């Protein structure tokens, strides 16, 4: 099966060909809905202190649901849509010519719609308290954190995610079977870093969806600009300067040469 860029799929991240466009868009919508629903529902339950049994959710649960949900969705839907579930990923892949620009608008529309409806679903199951008290897990900057600092946080943490996604999606040396796991770990890492500062959107669909439904728009532009800039930076850096390199060769010194360990050649191809 060819991708929308005319290439074969790499690790499940590139979208299918023209015959699968509707399915790809639907996959992005449903995948983003599930991802954002899982995150906002967990964050709302933690904020409202609703337990399953014993103590209520804490911050660790929010980090875990980000990573676990994304890993499951990449593994389950990667062959359908490429498993972007994030406008920042879609734009970054298009910038480095790993995704067709003509499908960017459709993907982003599907993703943003999924994010908005996911926030609405969280409101539906937790009621008005979820909207007024926890803002449905909206990623507003924390008290004392200005928009400028929150923007820097979003750029840096989205860089973490998209750098790993680019490696998994575009580098033939990457073991494809590990893609869902490492991408999920990358998102969890990003949320560990950025969560205390601004809630760690890392994804405009995840950031803006809850804001629209809750009416809490503090720092809204940061959840768009930060992830897009961080994603583009990560993808371009990997594509132009890392993906094309070769693993340095290890050269053994001749026996009796007095070396205690092998030396590593630094011959890299452009």
N, C-alpha and C positions, 0 to 999 in steps of 0.2 A: 504494500500500500504506500502510495506517495503522500508527501505532506503538502501543505498549502504553499510551501516554498519550492515544490518540485523535487525535494529530497526525501530519502527514506526516513522514517521516524527514528529519532535517537533517544533511547531510554524513555519513551512514552511521553515526551514533552511537546513534540511538534504535532500540530493538528492534522487530521486526515484530509484527503483530497476533496474535490468538489462534490462528489456523491455523498460525502459524509458531513457536509456543512451544517445542515439542520441538526443532526445529531450532536455535532461538536458544540454548536451554540447552546443547545439544550443541556449538554453535559456541563458546560461552564456555568450555566444558570443554576442547575441543581447542585453541582459541587460547591459553588460559592455560597448558596443558600445553606447547605449542611454545615460548611465550615463556620460561617458567621453565626448561624443559629447555635451551634455547639459552644462557641466562645461567649456570645452574649448571654446565653442562658446560664452558663456556668458562672460568669462574672456577676450576673444579677442574683443568682442563688447565694453567692458568697456575700454580696453586699447586703442582702436581706437576711442573711444568716439562716437560710433554710437547709437543714441537714438531710441526708439520706438516713443515716443512723449514727448516733453519737454526735461529735462536734460538727459544726457546719463547715463548708468549704473554706479554704484559705487561699493565699496567693499562689501556692504551689499547684493547686488544682487548675487555676487559670493558665498557668504556664504549660502544664501537662496537656490540657485539652487542645491548646493550639498545636502542639507537636503531634499528638496522637491522631487528631482529626485530619490534619494535612497529610500525614503519612498514609493513613487509610484511603484517603481520596485520591492521592497520586497513584497508589497501587491499584485502586479500583476503577478509576476513570482516565488514567493516562492514555490508554489506547483509544479512547473515544474522542477526547478534545485536546489532549496534550497536557491537561491538568495545570493550567495557569492559575485560575481562581483568584486572580489579582491583577488589576490593570497595570500595576508597576512591572510585573513580569511580562505581560503581553507587550507593552511598549518597549521594554528593554530588549526582548527577543526580536522585535521588528527593527530596532535601531541597528542591531548587528546582523541583520538580514537572515535571521533564523525563523522568521515568521512573516507572512505576507501583510503589508500595510493595508491591503484592501479588506482584510478581515478584522482589523484592529477595532474599528467602531462597533462592529457586531459583537465582538468578544466583550468589550468594555460595557456595552449596554446590558448584555446578559449578566455580567458580573455585578454591576451596580444594582440592577433590579433584584438579583438574588440577595444581595446584602441588605437592601431596604426591606424586602419581604421577610428576611430572617429576623430582623429587629422587630418587625410587626408581630411575628410569631412569638417572640419572647415576651412581648407586651401582652399578647393574648393569654399565655399560660401563667404569667405571674401577676397580671392585673396592673392597676394604676400606680401602685406603690413602686413597681419596677420602673415606670416611666418618670415619676417625680423624684424618687429617692436615689436611685442608682443610675438614672438616665440610660437604662438598658445597656450598661457597660460601655457607654460612649468614651472615646479616647480623648478626653479634654485634658489640657495640661494641668498638672497638680498645682496646688496652692504654692505660690512663690516661684513657679517655673514660667518664664515668659515665652512668648511665641518663638523668639529667636533661638532660645535654648532647645525648645521642643523640636524646632525644625532641624537643628543639628543632630538631635537624638534620632529622629526619623530617618535622616539621610544615612547615618552610621548603621543603624540596625537593619535597614532594608538592604544596605550594601552586603551585610552578612548573609541574608537569605538569598539574594539574587546572585551573589558570587557562587554560592554552592549550586543553585539551580542551573547556572550557566555551565558549570563544570559537568553536572550530571546530564544536561541536555545536549551539549555540543561537543564534548571531548570523547573521541573514540577510545581513549585509554581508560575511561571511567567504567567500572563494573556496573552494568545496567541494573542488575538485581538489587543493588544497594540504594538506588535512587530514592524510592519512597522513604526509606529509613533516614538517610542523611538529610533530605529536604525537611522532614519533620523535625529532626534534631536542630537544624539550622533555625527554623522558626521559633522553636522553644528557646534556643539561645538568645535570639533577638528579643523575645519577650522578657526573659530574665533580665536583660540589660536595660531595656527601655521602659518596662512596665511601671516602675516607681516614679518616673519622670512625667510621662504623658499617656500612660496606658498602653503604649506600643501598638499603634495601628499596623504598621508595616504593610498596609494594604488599604487603598482608598475605599474599597467596598466595605471592609470591616470598620473603617473609621467613620465614614459618612453615613452609612445605613442607620446606625443607632442615633446619630445626631438628628437626622431628618425626622425619625419617628418620635424621639423624645423632645425635640425642640431645643436641644442644648448644643449651641453652635460655637462654643468657645474654642478658638484655635482650629476652626474647621479647615482652613486653607493648608495648615501644616500637614494634615492627614492626606492631602493630595500632592502637594509640591514635594514634601520630604521623601516619600516613597518613590516617586517618579525619578527624582534626581539621584537618589541613592542607587536605584535599580539600574539606571543607564550607566552610571559610573562603574558599577561592579561588572556589568556585562561587557562594556567596552574594554575595560582593563583586562579581563580574562581572555576575551576574544582576540585582542590585538597583541598582547604581550605574554600570555601564559599558555593558552590552548595550543599555540603553534610550536611550542618548545618541545624538545625531546627529553626524556628522562636521562640525567647525566649517567654516563657509563662508569662502571667501576673497573679499574685496572689493577691487577695484582702485580706487585713488584717481584722480580726474580728472586728465587730462594738464595739466601746468603747475602742479600743486599742490605741487610741490617734494618729493614723496615719492620715495625711492630704491627702495623695495620695497613690495609690497602689504601691507595690514594684514589681520589675521585676525580675523574676527568670532568672538566667544565665545558666541554664542547657542546654547544647548543645550536640547533639549526634555526634559521629565521622563519 
